[in-house]
Amino acid sequence: MSPTFKALAVRNYRLYWCGGVVSNTGTWMQRVAQDWLVLQLTHSGSALGITTGLQFLPFLLITPFAGMIADRYPKRRLLMFTQASLAATALALGILSVTGLVQVWHVYLIAFLFGTGAAFDSPARQSFVIEMVGRDFLSNAVGLNSASFNLGRIAGPGLAGLLIAALGSGVTASGGVILINAVSYLAVIGSLRAMRPSELSPSETISRRRGAVREGLRYVLKSPDLIFVMVVAFFTGTFGLNFQMTTALMATQVFHKGAGEYGLLGSVMAIGSLVGALWAARRAYPRRVVLVLSGVAFATAEIASGLMPTYLIFALWLPVVGIASITLLNSLQMVVQLAVTPEMRGRVMALYMMLMMGGTPFGAPVVGWIGETFGARWMLLFGGFVTLLSILAATWWLMRAKHIDVRNVHLRTLRTAA
């Protein structure tokens, strides 16, 4: 088997990956449909930002607790429960929409409930990978997980846009697409049930005790490399990765396009992300220079995207943004996965997910307000500029923490510094 796909030789992971492709496609269909639904109900960029913020608010509020749960209970069983809860929220929003009863406060509430399920799902899902494939295949599996996510991201937005347009581009059309996502979660639940428990290598669960969450935080604070990752994750996730919202407003307000063209933007960006994910699947443990350079490349590409003059040029540039973003995100996640002990993995991954996604409730409304006040292009310019400053500042701090002479730093130093 090709080195790019070697983790698929593991039966349990192969089942999980295939189920994930189906579910990820449905999830991306719902993301497009939900955004389109909010725009149909409100015609407001701020409302779009509030919806995104509420969906990610639980990552800030409960993810550390969710990480403790992931370290305390069997992850396969926990994932069956979280996937079922996500399906239930999609089913509720879909039914409200197709019956014409949906109001914007319904979307806000269900977005928050969906985010709550996702906050419990994420640390368990991320830390479950090594239990399926072991350390030797972990870097490959993380890259393939990103490939699965981006296969769904390629198919989902374009398919959602076409279905919404074919069904009339209204509220009911959005609801039909959301119902498809509710059904897609059965693929992951089925794959989890079909796994052979004897072929898993579960981490030792922690006992019920006080201070388990604080123990994870202290663990992170002792490692300069983990602090670096957490800082970059926070600013990138909070301000740099709002493409679900920015592409919607760029398509509708700047380029005056409809649902089909908006969905296409998500798909073409995902093509670049898929290329980056498959490249990441071939790499071993990422060197620090990859983290720094991919971060700078992503921020620069995002700034450039805000300057694109036409819809066509904007769409052609998005794959470049996708390659840079997925290279950065995979490298960050790989450091977290491999730098921690097994019994701490759930809690440290939870802190990572909290910072990566939990800042969105603050960042998304700010970015949405910038788009509504100054125009959609400024959303991309602002997000890229803040991300760039954070990466440069975190790199400077890490070199100081590692006692690297900032005046004489060069790429070889970054590659070899421990």
N, C-alpha and C positions, 0 to 999 in steps of 0.2 A: 504494500500500500504506500502511496505517496506520503512523504513526510508531512505534507500539509494537512492530511486527513488521518493521521495515524491513531488519534484517540477514538475514531469511529470503529476501530477494531474491537473496542470494549462494548459488549452487548448492551449493558445497562445504559451506558452513555449514548450509544447509537439510538436506542429507543427514546431517551430523553431529548436528544437533539432533533429528531424527526418531529416529535410532538411540539417542540419549541418553535419550529418553522411555521407550523399551522397556527399556533397560538399567537406568535409574534405578528403574523400577517393580519390576524383579526384585531390585535391591539392597535396596530397602525391604522387600520381602517376606522376604528373607533376614534382615534385621536383626530383624524381629519374630519370625521362626521361630527364629533363633539364641538370642534372649533367652528365648523360651518353652522351648526345649530345655534351656537351663541351669537354668531354674527347675524343670523336670520332673525333672532329674537330681539337683539339690542342694537346692531349696527355700530358697536362700540369697541374700540381697541382696549379701553380700560376694563370692560367686562370680560374680554378675552384674557387679560392679565390676571384678573381676580379669579377666574375659573382655574387657570393654570396654577396660581398661587395656592388656592385651596386644595388642589389635588396633591400638591407636594408639601403642604403644611404638616401632615402627620409624620413625614420623614424628620422634621425638626423636633416634633413633640414626643414621639414614642419610639423612634428607631433605636436609641440606646437600650431601652427595655426589650425591644424586639430582638436585639442581638443577644441579650441574656437568655431569652426564650430559645433562640436557635442553638445556644450552647447547652441548654438544659434538657431539651427533648429531641427525640429522633427526627432528623431533618426530613426524611422521606414522608413520614406521617404528617408532619407540620405543613409541608408543601401541598399535600392533598387538601388540607383544610383551607389554606390561603387561596389556592386556585379556585376552589368552590365559592369562596366569598367574593372573589373578583367577578366570577361568572354571574353571581346574583345581582351585583350592582349594575352590570351591563344590561342584564335582563330587565331590571326595573326602569332604567333610563330609556331603553328601547321601547318598552310598552307605553310609557308616558308619551313618547314622541309620536309613535305611529297612531295612537288614539287621539292626538291633538290636544291632550291635556297638559302638556309640559309648559312650565313657566321657568324663567331664568333662575329663580331660587331653587327649583328642583335640581337644575343642573349644578348649581353651587353645592347643594347638600350631597348629591350623589358623587360629585367629584371628590369631596372630602372623604366620604366613605370608601370610595375606590382607593384613594391614597392611603387610607388606614390599612386596608388589606395588603396593598403593595409594600407598605413599610414593614409589615411582618414577613412578607414573602421574600423581600430582597436579600437580607443577610442570610437567611436559611438557604436560598437558592444559590447565592454566590459561594457560600462555604460548603455546599453539598457537592460541588464539582470535584474537589480533591478526593472525596469519599468514593466517587465512582471510578476515577481514573488513576489516582495516586500521584505522587510528586513528579515522577518521570514524564508523564503525559500532561501535566497541569498547564504548562505554557501553551501547548497545542490546543487543549480543550478550551482555554479562555479565548484564544483567537477564534476557534470554531463557534463558540457561543456568540461572539460578536458577529461572525458571518451569518449565523442563524437569525440574529436580531435584524441584520441589515438585509437579508433576503426578504424577511417580512416587510421591512421598510421600503424595499424596492417595489414589491407587489402590492402592499397594502394601500398606500396613499393614492396611487394611480387607479387601482381598482375601485377604491372608495369614491374618488372624484367622478369616475365614469358612471358608477351606480347612482350616485346622488343626482348627476345630470340626467341620467336616463329615467329616473323616478320623479323628475319634476323640480329638483333643486330646492325643495321646501323642507319644512320641519319633519313631515312624515317620511320623506326620503332619507333624511339623516337617521331617523329612528330605525328604519329597515336595515341600514348598514350596521348600526350598533347592535341589533339583535344577532347579526351574523357573528360578531365578536363573542357574544355570550355563549354561542354554541362551540366556538373554537377552543374554549378552555377544556372541553372534554378530551381533546387530544393529549394535553399534558397530564391530566388526571389518569387517563388510560395508560399512558407510558409509565407513570409512577407505579400503578398497580401491577403492570406486567413485568416489572424488574425482579431479578433474583436477589433477595436479601443476602444470601450467602456469598455473593460476589461483591458486596459493598464492604468498605473499610471504614466503618463509622468512627468518628472521634469519640473519645471518652467524654461523657456528659458530666457537667458540673453539678454539685449538690446545691440544694436550696440554701442560700446563705445571704446575709446582708453584705452590702458593699461590693457586689459582683460587678456592677456597672462602673463604679469608681476604680475598681481594679483594672478594667480595660483602659480607662482614661490614663491612669498612671503608667501603664505599659507603653502607651503611645508617646507620652511626654518624655520617656527615657531614651527615645530613638530619634535623632535628628533627621534621618531619612524618612521616617513615618510622619514627622511634623511637616517636612517639606511637601510630602504627598498630600497631606490633609489641607494645607494652605492653598496649594494649587487647585485641588479638587473643589474647595469652597468657592473661590473666585471664578473659576471656569464654569462650574455648575450654576452659580447664582446669576452671573451676568453674560457669560459667553455662549451658553447652550440653549438659548430660547428660540431655536429655529422653528419649532412648531408654531409659535406666535409671529415671529418676524417674517417668515415666508408667506403666511396668510395675508399680512398687511402689505407686503411688497407686491404680491400678486394682485390684490384687489384695489389698493389705493394708489400705488405708484404706476403699475403697468395696466391697470383696469381690465383684469382678466377674471374668469369665472372659476367654478369649482373644479372643472377638469384640468385647467392649467395650474391651479394651486396644488392639486394632488400630484401632478407631474413633477413639480419642483421637489417634493419630498422623495420621489422615486429616483430622480437623477442624482440628488445628493447622496442617496443611499448606495448608488453604484460605486462612488468613490469610497464610501465607508466599507463596502464589501471588499474592494481591492485592498484597502488598508488592513482589514481584519484577516484576510487570507495571507497577507505578507507577515502579519504578526504571528500567525499560527506556525510559521516556519522558524521563528526566532526563539532563542532560549531566554534566559533572564535578561531583562532590558538594562542596558548601561545607562548611567545617569545622563550622558550626553544626548541619548535618544529622548529622554524626558524633556530636557531643556529645549532642544532644537525643535522637537515636534510641537511643544507648547508655543514657542515663538512663531513657528510656521502657521499654526492654527490661528493665533491672534491676528497675524498679518493678513492671512487669507480672508478672515471675517471682515476686517476693515476694508479690504479691497472689494469684497462683495457688495458693501454698501455704496460703492462708487460706480457700479456697473450701469451703463446708460440705457440698455434695452432689456426686455424680458429674455430674449434669446441668449445674449451674452451672460446675463445673470444666471440662467439655467446651465449654460456650459461651464461656468466657473464653480458651481456648487460641488461637483465631484472632487475638486481640489480641496475645498473646505472639508469634505467628508473624509478624505484620506488623512489629512492632518489631524482632524478631531479624533478619529478612531485610533490612530497611532498613539496619541497622547493618552486617551482613556485606557487603552489596553495596557500601556506601560505602567500607568498609575496603579491599576488593579493588580497587575502581576507582582509589583513590589509588595503590596499589602498581603496578597495571598501567600507569598513565599517567605516573607520576613517575620512571620509570627508563628508561635507554637500552636499546635492543633487545638488545645483547650481554650485558647484565646481568640481563635479565628472568627467566630461568630460575632463577638463583641467588637473586635477591631474593624471587621467589615461593616458592622452597623454604624460605627463612628464615621467611617469613610462614606457610606451611603448617606448618612445624616448631613454631612458637610457638602457632598456632591449635589444632593437633591433637596436638602432641607432649607437651603438658602433661597430657593425659588419663590416661596411666599413673599419674600422681601424684594427679590430681584425682578420677578415677573411684573408686578404692578409698577415698579419704577421704570422698567423698560417699556411697558405698555403706555405709561404716561408720556414718556419721551416721544414715542411714536405718534401719539395723538396730538401732542403739543408742537413738536418740531418736524414731524414727518417720519415715515417708516425707515428711511435710509439712516437716520440718526440712531435708531435702535441697534443696527449692526455696527456702526462706527463706535458708539459708546461701549457696547459689549466687548468688541475686539480690543479697544484701547485699555479698558480696565483689566482684562485678562492678561494683556501684554505686560502691564506694570506689575501685576501680582507675580507673574513668573520671574521677571527680572529681579524683583525684590526678594522673593523666596530663594532664588539661586544665590544671590549675594549673601543672604543670611546663612545658607547651608555651607558655603565656602568658608565663612567665618567660623561656623560651628565645627567644621572639619579641620580648621587651622590651615586652610589653603590660602596662600598669598594672593589676594585679589588682584594686585598690580601685575602679577606675572602668570595669571591663569591662562591656560590654553587647552585645546580639546583633549590632548593626551592626559592632562591632569584630571579633567572631568571623567574620562573613561576609566581611569585606574584608581581613583580615590575610593576608598572603602566606605 
